[in-house]
């Protein structure tokens, strides 16, 4: 029996980068084996995944050396394979749903059928395969929903289902559960257990120690090379927000807020919540429970259908988003929704420049001090000239966070700030929360990472199906 | 951005079950091609017939209101074509009216009206096509007909281009507002807001295409022949008759135009 994945002396170099992303890496994965690929952000995990799935260099341009041999394709090199050679044999799942959904299908069911159509599966067999995978991932109830109307975590489970339905012998995963709530992550973990037991070969790039623990073997990458063991982390630095001291936090009051989307989905049902000035509150809950919809009410990106939001006892109704922005800073879950400038520095300075223009903030010197402080807090000082689109997703999220910090908001709202970050990144986000709170700011963050929530926040509130629940529902 | 994203999959589609809605996308595509060819190659009087035909189709499909609403998009262009040609048409000889240094010529007015009419008729036909055709049905039909996957993808992307860009622009504008950008005020001020949007929206569109490419690659779109279809786009006997008729009509228009040139 031949080895399903054999990577030989693989080197990958992206155009315009001084250092190779992977440097002379060799690995083998046996049939039915589950190999974890660990390493920090930028260590080369995604490049390895893309090469094994045949995406490098055909779809993602890069210069390559070495070979990636995939069994079942007559020993052909995945990096030289034609599109059809690996189809149905190797499936790849990415971490963010935006690059995995077709964007034109009207129901989840049709989205899942799309891959089967391309494989040439007879239509009579499709529903059976689709239903089986949806049930294993706990998304049967989403079958007739429109994919774009789902929450990020729900979309990600659809994306995973869309590849697993195709029944690949080799499954390549690049942080598939980064956007998932604990229930969703558990469903994915159980599915991977089943697939591995049934003989699927799995290559799984991951930060999450629990997911890595489920692997038969873990290989650690650092700066594009395989290294023997996790190098010890640098001692945790502490961060402090020193610009604009003495500014007081603002209390946030949510009064009987409901929100109904134009498509009729009722995402919030009569929510009331008081957050004191200077408090750090984490909002947890399942994907699709209404967390993002709730925090978007705070800066006016969405408006309550009923009820109201008050900042320090002043109602926000009718105040435009850009004026609320002077008080409430909002970092989006998907950095793609937030970033638009051509360099990190321009991106980070956009907010303070706008506030300066409307006269609420000070001079160019003050703006530059804010930008420097935000870059230093997020560890991006060295990346100021880089185009945000050239950074990986976890660092793009830090750019988005820096862009909000630079506005020095009295209320900092973070939508899933820790997802997709490695251990250092999560630590840094936690330290930023603590530093902002120490400087008197109110911090409100959505997270599905319970450990992160309890470690860095004063209070954890739980959302379930558009409502706040007093006690978290028992874990599924 | 939930809610707005819903636009992209459906595009300009207005749900309905009229005869026009139920036509196969390929039939409608040929109808659109016929209108395009007829509007530009047949004598100007045929524009009136085409316009009446399209109006009838729009009313029977219950889309008259939506169609009228969409007409404000080309209105500025149509009016300016008429005005500019009426005043400055190079072949203008018969002066109808003189206003200061400007003279309105009969040839200019005619040329302006005909050009604007052609544009309008083609615009209306395109809008009716977009109102009644799902981008996904179009893609499936083209692929099932053996059109190359690349071309089908390009056609579908073209149909979805404006909804996608609008979705991206709305997202970027929301992000800019969330960081203090003011979008209210005078017309000039609002226009100044739009200018810095152009670069990011174009960049985001490129990123969009890249992301969709990854998505379609991972699912093996076009990787292999023998694709099957989960949902079959309906195609009736009436559609087949209409398609043959339309092809004959298109050829007839082209032949008559070529013959007319020879005279």
Interface residues (C-beta under 8 A of the other chain):
Chain A: X53 X55 X59 X82 X83 X84 X87 X88 X91 X92 X93 X94 X98 X99 X100 X101 X102 X103 X104 X105 X106 X110 X113 X114 X115 X116 X117 X118 X119 X120 X121 X122 X123 X126 X146 X147 X148 X149 X151 X162 X163 X166 X261 X262 X263 X292 X293 X299 X301 X320 X321 X322 X323 X325 X326 X329 X330 X332 X336 X337 X338 X339 X340 X341 X342 X350 X351 X354 X355 X357 X358 X389 X403 X404 X407
Chain B: X1 X2 X3 X5 X6 X8 X9 X10 X134 X135 X136 X139 X156 X160 X171 X172 X174 X175 X176 X177 X178 X179 X180 X181 X182 X183 X184 X199 X200 X203 X204 X207 X210 X211 X212 X213 X214 X215 X216 X217 X218 X219 X220 X221 X222 X223 X224 X226 X227 X228 X229 X230 X231 X232
